[in-house]
Amino acid sequence: MTLTTRVAPASRPQPRRAMSWRDAGPPAALVVIFVVFAALSSQFRSIDNVQNIMDAAAVLAVVTCGITFVLMMGSIDLSAAGVMGASALTVSLLVANNRNDNDLGILAIGVAVLVGAGFGCVSGLALVFLKVPSFMATLGVSAVGLGVATLMFAGVQPNISDAMLKSWAIERFLGFSHLTWIAAACLVVGWLIQRYTRLGRYAFAIGGAEEVLTLSGVRVQPYKIAVFTLAGAFYGLGGVMVTSQLGAGLVQAGDGYDFSAITAAVVGGTLLTGGRGGVLHSAVGVLLVVVLTNGLVQVGVSPYWQGGVQGLIVVAAVAAAVIPQRRRNQVVK
């Protein structure tokens, strides 16, 4: 008598449908919002308005790209306003302007970006070595940046006359301003860093399970500092872009961009607790915020309501995102 045993075939792993649905939510919401506003307003769906939406999203996209890397680590960054102000005054005083005889051209832009990176590095050092929570460290760095910008402003507004920098906001290529193309290039660079570099992978890992990464022998401190430095460089470029738009260096160049960038990143699917999301997610979030703001204007909603609507959206997005994550053990950031 022969006994035969039947071995059940190994079950094939099922796709993570919840994750895919969650990732598809923001793009689907963007399409729905666009269709609704297009139906309510003929002006909204015009080609000119679409170009205006993309141009309006340029600076926010660059700032959000920087803050996304910090959020992926599970940290928070409130330094954008101060860093952008300091970088805006730096570039306006180094290019051709009405305050001095400087005319460094593109070199001035590089210096302004380095100034932003320097402020970001200070935030990272305060977090790593002084053990100051990222919330307070970056808030303090923002205040320092605003102070430095105020000192450089010195009561006299520096108006720029540099043709190259002014052309960023004026001249167009394929219907979009140069600022929009710069923002698109920054998103590509950010995605490449996130996808193909150790810095991007470790930023995810720090946000997802910092203890595991530490136990595996990785020194996370240098990567934390590098992430904040990278974010500061993006903020610095954002300050340069605002200067191009305004034609002058202002201390308030970055006002509101910190909250708007966090809103866009979270709405796009980047978790405040870290470990999920990314540059492309945040780019969708930027478009959601800008399309919503533009659409509310087109249909005649009061500007006073627009801030409230944006606040409700970010609260709802955060609440929906953290429900599946409530049982995760996280390092306090």
Buried (B, 14 or more C-beta within 10 A) or exposed (E): EEEEEEEEEEEEEEEEEEEEEBBEBBBEBBEEBBEEBBEBBEEBBEEEBBBBBBBBBBBBBBBBBBBBBBBBBBBBBBBBBBBBBBBBBBBBBBBBBEBEEBEBBEEBBBBBBBBBBBBBBBBBBBBBEEEBBBBEBBBBBBBBBBBBBBEBBEEEBBBBEBEBBBEBBEEBEEEBBBBBBBBBEBBEEBBEBBEEEEBBBBBBBBBBBBEEBBEEEBEBBEBBBBBBBBBBBBBBBBBBBBBBBBBBBBBBBBBEBBBBBBBBBBBBBBBBBBBBBBBBBBBBBBBBBBBBBBBBBBEEEEEEEBEEEBEEBBEEBBEEBEEEBEEEEBBEB
